[in-house]
Amino acid sequence: MPFLIFFYRLYFKIEQSAGDETLTEQDQKKWDSKYLRNIGNSDPSNLLEKYIFLASHGNALDLACGNGRNSRFLAQKGFQVDAVDISNIAITHLAGQDPRINVICQDIDTWQIPQDHYQIIINIRFMDRRLFPMIEKGLKPGGILIFESFIDERKEYCLEPNELLNAFKYFHVVYYEERKAAHSDKFDQSVYFVAIKKV
Ligand SMILES: C[S@@+](CC[C@H](N)C(=O)[O-])C[C@H]1O[C@@H](n2cnc3c(N)ncnc32)[C@H](O)[C@@H]1O
């Protein structure tokens, strides 16, 4: 019985928060209006710049690519990039900028990462735990994962301390750091993770 009550409450909460719109539509609107106000800066992530040398040339995946600052960097380095984001505004901004970038406007919560396809997957300032097993399968052996996100134990959409080390425990870890969040006072800490899928 408590089990049923829990699910009823959860269902009711989701229905209530979504109103007539789905959560995907709400998320998309939120990010579209952010990007309409400000498309953001074009400098790639420092972590990506520093560790790109580890990846062999081929396919790259930029999860929640935003304005495409990191996709453009990957394309300039010679990768064929799949750039996925839920925001039409961000994706329209990026489309056509570089023929090596394939833009995909999709809700990542329902998107499937192709298996054994990528030499590098980057996940910068985004977090969806559902993707972790798919990231592992999506990388080719020897492929690189570059992950940068936030830790905040009060927020369920943030990582927990050491969570990435556990989620990707079969990877060879090249770099891991948790430190006071530099970009935002909204979160406790930033986390930086670079790892190689074992051959
Ligand atoms: C903080 S921005 C980071 C953008 C980019 N990775 C960067 O580092 O510049 C987070 C991004 O996640 C995207 N996003 C949020 N929820 C998403 C979802 N369910 N599916 C796909 N993209 C999503 C937003 O549109 C936004 O571009």
The ligand as an ORCA input file, in Angstrom:
! r2SCAN-3c Opt
* xyz 0 1
  C      24.568     24.657    -19.029
  S      24.153     24.320    -20.710
  C      25.676     23.579    -21.265
  C      25.848     23.662    -22.757
  C      27.156     23.134    -23.301
  N      27.402     21.743    -22.941
  C      28.319     23.986    -22.875
  O      29.155     23.511    -22.105
  O      28.373     25.137    -23.311
  C      23.076     22.921    -20.558
  C      22.478     22.490    -21.894
  O      21.694     21.335    -21.698
  C      20.624     21.374    -22.623
  N      19.585     20.461    -22.130
  C      18.896     20.533    -20.964
  N      18.047     19.499    -20.856
  C      18.214     18.751    -21.985
  C      17.601     17.551    -22.468
  N      16.677     16.908    -21.759
  N      18.002     17.075    -23.663
  C      18.938     17.711    -24.391
  N      19.544     18.850    -23.996
  C      19.182     19.358    -22.802
  C      20.206     22.828    -22.635
  O      19.472     23.186    -23.767
  C      21.570     23.511    -22.559
  O      22.059     23.808    -23.841
*
